[in-house]
């Protein structure tokens, strides 16, 4: 898959999820509809009967029909991914990347062929959805950079989204570690060396069987 951790392409946000609850969830069911970590709260709340706290609208949806029913009545949806001012959006069939490229994820799961030119209506529909999501979630402000994830040696001063990062998919442990500076021994003439703080390899793992 295209992309890596810290980006908004399929390879940066896609994860497997396994659920196991004998006597409640049927064994061996494979859910093909797109879903995300944002769906865990409403799903677990519905399955356990535990009321959620607060009345603010949730981004996620209750996945119970997909987990328990053979032919659920499931409406199409969009899932947005945001990192460092870049936003991509995924429908069941397509992904619009942060640079405006459109990819048919069913026919081209590796995101190799941009079909925006041959599917202009779909590309425009998803672009408008991204813009609306930015307005609703991030608020108004200067347009962010569409250059993709920052690369080594990239010049400073690129326009960035002024709002704090919000993850539509992912978890707190995926945030980048802050830089640290290694100090030389006392009496040494060596200059301080900037380094990257080590990141934890641990984090939430979701499995169901």
NUBAPA-591898 format. One record per residue: x, y, z of N, C-alpha, C in turn. Coordinates in steps of 0.05 Angstrom, whole numbers, padded with zeros to 5 digits, always signed. Layout:
<sites>
XYZXYZXYZ...
</sites>
This chain:
<sites>
+00017-00024+00000+00000+00000+00000+00017+00025+00000+00007+00046-00012+00021+00071-00013+00021+00085+00014+00043+00098+00021+00043+00114+00046+00055+00098+00069+00059+00113+00091+00070+00101+00115+00060+00117+00139+00067+00107+00162+00058+00120+00187+00064+00150+00187+00045+00166+00196+00049+00195+00195+00037+00208+00171+00029+00192+00151+00016+00203+00127-00013+00196+00127-00027+00204+00105-00056+00200+00103-00064+00183+00080-00044+00169+00068-00051+00150+00047-00058+00123+00060-00067+00104+00044-00078+00079+00055-00057+00065+00073-00032+00065+00064-00011+00051+00080-00005+00065+00106-00014+00090+00110-00009+00104+00135-00031+00102+00155-00055+00093+00146-00078+00094+00164-00093+00067+00166-00087+00048+00148-00102+00023+00148-00092+00004+00170-00110-00008+00185-00104-00027+00205-00125-00049+00205-00117-00073+00214-00136-00095+00217-00149-00092+00244-00172-00103+00247-00187-00103+00273-00200-00131+00276-00195-00143+00299-00207-00169+00305-00224-00166+00330-00248-00177+00329-00267-00176+00351-00275-00204+00359-00275-00210+00385-00283-00236+00395-00301-00233+00419-00325-00243+00417-00344-00243+00440-00362-00267+00437-00354-00290+00447-00370-00315+00445-00398-00311+00456-00417-00320+00441-00445-00318+00449-00458-00291+00442-00442-00272+00433-00453-00246+00425-00448-00240+00396-00423-00244+00387-00415-00239+00360-00411-00265+00345-00422-00268+00321-00418-00293+00306-00389-00297+00298-00381-00322+00298-00353-00329+00292-00349-00329+00262-00325-00319+00254-00316-00321+00226-00327-00301+00207-00341-00280+00217-00352-00260+00199-00330-00241+00190-00329-00234+00165-00310-00215+00154-00326-00190+00145-00320-00167+00156-00333-00142+00149-00317-00128+00128-00328-00123+00105-00314-00110+00083-00319-00080+00082-00340-00071+00096-00346-00042+00096-00324-00027+00111-00317-00003+00102-00296+00012+00116-00306+00021+00143-00287+00022+00162-00293+00030+00189-00267+00042+00201-00269+00053+00225-00246+00065+00237-00247+00064+00267-00226+00073+00280-00225+00074+00309-00247+00091+00321-00256+00111+00305-00278+00128+00314-00304+00113+00319-00305+00088+00308-00330+00072+00311-00330+00055+00337-00308+00054+00351-00306+00036+00374-00325+00045+00396-00325+00070+00403-00342+00080+00424-00372+00074+00419-00383+00082+00397-00412+00076+00393-00418+00047+00390-00399+00031+00379-00403+00002+00377-00403-00012+00404-00383-00006+00420-00381-00019+00447-00404-00009+00465-00412+00015+00462-00434+00025+00478-00460+00010+00471-00464+00005+00445-00488-00009+00436-00487-00038+00444-00464-00051+00442-00462-00080+00448-00465-00085+00478-00454-00068+00494-00455-00072+00523-00479-00060+00537-00493-00042+00522-00515-00029+00535-00507-00007+00554-00482+00001+00553-00472+00022+00571-00477+00049+00558-00492+00067+00572-00497+00093+00560-00472+00110+00558-00469+00125+00537-00446+00142+00534-00451+00168+00550-00429+00180+00558-00430+00205+00573-00430+00229+00554-00447+00248+00558-00448+00271+00541-00467+00268+00518-00473+00291+00505-00492+00290+00483-00481+00302+00457-00455+00306+00456-00443+00317+00432-00444+00295+00410-00448+00303+00385-00449+00284+00364-00422+00269+00360-00423+00244+00354-00399+00227+00350-00393+00226+00320-00367+00224+00315-00358+00221+00287-00363+00192+00278-00362+00173+00297-00364+00145+00289-00392+00135+00288-00394+00109+00279-00420+00096+00276-00420+00069+00291-00443+00061+00299-00447+00035+00312-00444+00013+00290-00424-00004+00294-00419-00025+00274-00434-00051+00280-00451-00051+00300-00466-00075+00308-00480-00089+00284-00494-00074+00267-00507-00088+00244-00487-00103+00226-00463-00092+00222-00443-00105+00206-00432-00130+00220-00431-00129+00246-00419-00151+00261-00439-00174+00265-00465-00169+00265-00484-00189+00273-00504-00197+00251-00507-00180+00231-00527-00186+00211-00515-00196+00185-00529-00214+00171-00519-00224+00146-00520-00203+00123-00543-00189+00122-00546-00169+00101-00555-00142+00114-00538-00128+00127-00545-00104+00141-00553-00081+00122-00571-00065+00131-00577-00040+00116-00558-00019+00124-00536-00016+00108-00513+00001+00116-00510+00023+00096-00514+00048+00105-00512+00071+00087-00483+00076+00080-00477+00086+00056-00450+00094+00048-00439+00115+00067-00413+00116+00070-00401+00136+00088-00374+00144+00078-00363+00166+00090-00336+00175+00084-00321+00176+00111-00295+00168+00109-00278+00169+00132-00254+00187+00125-00249+00207+00142-00228+00227+00137-00204+00221+00155-00180+00226+00143-00155+00223+00158-00140+00249+00156-00130+00259+00179-00117+00285+00181-00091+00282+00196-00070+00293+00185-00044+00294+00198-00027+00317+00186-00016+00334+00204+00002+00355+00196-00011+00373+00174-00037+00378+00177-00050+00396+00158-00059+00383+00133-00053+00357+00129-00061+00343+00105-00085+00326+00111-00104+00326+00092-00129+00311+00096-00134+00293+00072-00140+00268+00076-00150+00250+00055-00177+00240+00064-00192+00230+00044-00218+00219+00051-00222+00193+00036-00234+00174+00049-00239+00147+00038-00269+00141+00037-00278+00133+00014-00305+00122+00011-00301+00092+00009-00323+00077+00005-00320+00048+00002-00303+00041-00022-00304+00057-00043-00289+00050-00067-00265+00068-00072-00266+00093-00065-00246+00112-00073-00231+00124-00049-00207+00133-00054-00192+00151-00035-00183+00176-00051-00189+00199-00040-00178+00224-00050-00155+00231-00032-00131+00232-00043-00108+00237-00025-00104+00267-00020-00084+00273-00003-00080+00301+00005-00072+00319-00017-00062+00308-00039-00055+00324-00062-00077+00327-00083-00100+00315-00078-00123+00316-00096-00124+00293-00116-00106+00273-00113-00107+00250-00131-00130+00231-00122-00143+00219-00142-00165+00201-00136-00157+00172-00144-00162+00154-00126-00153+00126-00130-00177+00107-00125-00180+00088-00143-00200+00067-00140-00188+00045-00123-00196+00045-00097-00183+00027-00078-00191-00002-00082-00212-00007-00096-00220-00035-00101-00204-00047-00124-00200-00031-00145-00185-00040-00169-00155-00035-00166-00148-00016-00149-00120-00007-00146-00114-00001-00117-00113-00022-00100-00108-00018-00072-00081-00006-00065-00062-00007-00084-00036+00004-00079-00034+00034-00086-00056+00046-00095-00057+00074-00102-00035+00081-00122-00035+00067-00144-00015+00072-00165-00025+00089-00188-00051+00089-00193-00062+00103-00216-00083+00124-00208-00076+00149-00213-00095+00171-00207-00116+00172-00229-00142+00169-00220-00164+00168-00239-00181+00193-00238-00170+00215-00226-00185+00239-00223-00194+00250-00250-00177+00247-00271-00183+00258-00297-00206+00243-00310-00208+00217-00305-00230+00201-00317-00254+00199-00299-00252+00207-00274-00275+00207-00255-00277+00235-00243-00281+00256-00259-00281+00283-00248-00303+00288-00228-00327+00277-00233-00349+00282-00215-00344+00271-00187-00333+00247-00186-00326+00234-00160-00304+00250-00146-00284+00258-00161-00262+00274-00150-00272+00300-00138-00290+00314-00152-00301+00339-00143-00318+00335-00119-00334+00314-00119-00352+00309-00096-00335+00304-00070-00313+00289-00073-00296+00284-00049-00280+00309-00041-00272+00325-00061-00258+00350-00054-00277+00369-00037-00302+00370-00046-00321+00387-00031-00326+00376-00003-00326+00349-00001-00330+00337+00025-00306+00343+00044-00282+00343+00033-00258+00350+00049-00260+00379+00058-00267+00396+00040-00269+00425+00047-00290+00429+00069-00312+00415+00067-00333+00418+00088-00323+00407+00114-00308+00385+00113-00297+00373+00138-00277+00392+00151-00260+00405+00134-00241+00424+00145-00256+00447+00160-00277+00456+00147-00292+00478+00159-00305+00470+00186-00317+00446+00186-00331+00436+00209-00313+00429+00232-00290+00417+00225-00272+00406+00246-00249+00424+00253-00236+00436+00233-00213+00452+00237-00218+00481+00239-00242+00490+00229-00248+00518+00229-00235+00532+00205-00240+00558+00203-00230+00574+00181-00201+00580+00186-00186+00586+00164-00158+00592+00166-00144+00590+00140-00118+00596+00138-00104+00594+00113-00104+00565+00103-00104+00562+00077-00103+00535+00065-00077+00522+00072-00078+00496+00081-00053+00482+00089-00037+00474+00064-00012+00466+00069+00005+00456+00048-00006+00430+00037-00005+00426+00011-00013+00401-00001+00011+00385-00011+00034+00390+00001+00058+00377-00009+00062+00350+00003+00043+00340+00019+00046+00314+00031+00063+00315+00056+00069+00292+00068+00085+00291+00092+00112+00305+00088+00121+00320+00108+00146+00335+00106+00170+00316+00103+00188+00322+00084+00211+00306+00079+00236+00319+00091+00257+00304+00095+00282+00314+00105+00292+00336+00086+00301+00358+00097+00312+00379+00081+00291+00398+00070+00266+00394+00076+00245+00412+00066+00248+00439+00079+00246+00460+00062+00249+00487+00072+00228+00494+00093+00236+00511+00112+00217+00520+00132+00199+00542+00120+00177+00547+00134+00160+00569+00125+00136+00560+00109+00132+00533+00105+00109+00524+00090+00084+00531+00106+00062+00537+00091+00037+00544+00104+00025+00519+00117+00019+00521+00142+00007+00498+00156-00019+00506+00168-00036+00486+00173-00062+00490+00186-00058+00500+00214-00071+00523+00221-00066+00535+00248-00080+00519+00270-00099+00502+00264-00113+00487+00284-00096+00463+00294-00100+00454+00318-00085+00431+00328-00093+00406+00313-00074+00387+00312-00079+00362+00298-00102+00347+00310-00120+00337+00293-00142+00320+00303-00141+00295+00286-00141+00272+00299-00140+00247+00284-00168+00237+00280-00175+00232+00254-00200+00219+00248-00197+00189+00251-00173+00179+00246-00167+00151+00251-00139+00150+00264-00136+00133+00283-00110+00130+00295-00112+00134+00325-00090+00136+00339-00090+00137+00368-00068+00156+00378-00070+00163+00404-00051+00182+00415-00022+00174+00412-00017+00148+00412+00011+00139+00411+00023+00143+00383+00007+00151+00364+00017+00155+00337+00028+00183+00332+00025+00201+00353+00035+00228+00350+00065+00228+00350+00078+00245+00334+00107+00245+00332+00120+00254+00359+00143+00242+00365+00157+00250+00389+00171+00277+00385+00173+00293+00406+00186+00319+00403+00216+00316+00401+00230+00335+00388+00259+00333+00386+00272+00338+00413+00295+00326+00417+00311+00330+00441+00339+00337+00432+00355+00348+00451+00383+00355+00444+00402+00340+00462+00421+00327+00450+00441+00312+00466+00463+00332+00473+00468+00335+00499+00489+00353+00509+00516+00339+00511+00538+00352+00502+00564+00339+00504+00574+00339+00532+00593+00321+00539+00604+00320+00566+00616+00347+00574+00616+00352+00600+00627+00377+00611+00656+00380+00602+00664+00404+00594+00691+00409+00585+00696+00403+00556+00676+00391+00542+00680+00384+00514+00673+00409+00497+00687+00412+00475+00682+00434+00456+00661+00426+00434+00651+00402+00436+00632+00393+00415+00606+00407+00418+00593+00413+00396+00568+00427+00396+00545+00407+00402+00524+00417+00415+00501+00400+00421+00490+00388+00395+00481+00363+00396+00471+00349+00372+00441+00344+00375+00425+00355+00356+00396+00349+00358+00391+00320+00351+00373+00308+00366+00365+00280+00361+00335+00278+00362+00326+00254+00356+00297+00249+00357+00292+00231+00381+00273+00240+00397+00266+00224+00421+00256+00196+00413+00263+00175+00427+00254+00148+00420+00223+00147+00423+00211+00132+00406+00182+00129+00407+00176+00101+00418+00153+00100+00431+00145+00074+00443+00134+00056+00421+00141+00031+00422+00130+00012+00403+00104+00000+00413+00096+00008+00437+00071-00003+00448+00048+00016+00441+00024+00005+00442+00000+00021+00436-00024+00003+00434-00047+00014+00430-00071-00003+00428-00069-00023+00406-00077-00046+00411-00079-00067+00390-00107-00079+00392-00122-00077+00370-00150-00086+00370-00152-00113+00355-00161-00133+00369-00165-00160+00357-00191-00171+00366-00204-00184+00347-00228-00199+00354-00229-00224+00338-00237-00245+00350-00238-00271+00336-00264-00284+00342
</sites>
